[in-house]
Amino acid sequence: MNGGLTFERFCMGFVPAYAINFVLGSYIPLVKMGNGFAHLFLKDEKHPLFYFLRILAIVVVMTAAMSLLCMFYEMGFDPALPIAFVSSLPLTLVFAYVVACVIFPFLLKGTMFLCRKEG
């Protein structure tokens, strides 16, 4: 898909990326894993640093797995796959971590609002 990003190309990439993300999130115990990682450094779950460490662990696992699987989906068994993956991962991790730290609190509040019990 080198060249221009069209709506069709966006949709063709979005569907498998969403499916990969959904499957990974369903099978990997992300919150438990993130909490375990954060507990290695801090015991107080209310400390702000605990939140950032937990998000870091979740973002590293999800970003690495999603990037590798999505690249494999797009490129197949190509000898350039490992080089492309390793070279793009650092910038992708930084971007994903910043987005997760900023967006997650709002998404959590929205989810809690949607899942509240009526009556």
N, C-alpha and C positions, 0 to 999 in steps of 0.2 A: 504494500500500500504506500510505496514511496510516491511523493508528489503531493497533490492537494487532498485535504480532508473534506470529503463530501458527507452529506447526511447518510447516504447509503453505506459508506465505509464506516462511519461512526457506529451505525446500528449493527453492522456485521461484526465489529469488534466488541461492542458493548454486551451483546447477548452472551457470548462465551465467557467474557470477563466476569459478568454477573454470576453466571453459573459456577465458575471456578471459585469465586469469592464465597458464594453461598455454601458450596460443598465443604470448603476449607473451614469456614466458620461453624459448620454443623459438626464436624468431626474432631476439631482441635479444641480442647478445653481452654480457651483463650484467657478467660478471667482467672481461672485457677492457676494457669501458667504465669500470667502477669503478676498475680499476687505472690506466688512463690518466689519469683525473681526479685520483686520489691522487698520481700521479707529478708532476703539475703543481706540487705543494706540497712533497712529500717524495720523496727517492730511496730511503730506507731502508725496505724493506717490512716489517721486523721492528718498526718503531716503532709504538706503540699508536695514535698519531694517524692513521697510514696506514690502519689498519683502519676507524676512524670516518669518514674521508673516503671510502673505497671504499664503505662501506655507505650513506653519504649520497647519493652519485651513483646507486647502484642504487635506493634508496628513492624518490628524486625522480622518476626515469624511470618506474618501475613504478607508483607511486602516482598520478602524473598521468595516465598512459595508462589504468590500470584505472578510475580514478574517472570519467574522461571517457567511456570506452566503456560502463561499467556504467550511468552516468546516461543516456547516449543510449539504451541498451537499455530502461531503465525509462520515460523521458520521451518518447523519439522526437524529431522535429523540433519542439521547443517553443521559443518565444522566451525562455523563462525558463532554458533550459539553460546558456548561458554565465554568467549571473549566479549560478545555483546552483553551478556548477562552481567559479568563482573564489571565491565566498564560503566554500565548504566545504573548499577545498584546503589552506589554511594549517594548520588544526587537524588535518586528516587526515594531512598530512605529519609534523607533530610526533608524533602518536600512532604512526604507522607507523615512524618513525625510532627512537623509544624501544623499541618492541616488537622491531624488527629487531636493535638493538644488544644487547638482553638475551637474546633467544631464539636468535639465529643460532649462537653458539658451541656450545650444547647440540644444536641440530639438526645441525650439522656433525659433531660427535662421534658422534651416532647414525647418521648416514649413513655415516661411515667404518667404524663397527662393522658395519653391515649389508652393506657392500660389501667387506669384507676377504676375502682368499683363505683358503680352508681347506686344510690339509695342507701 
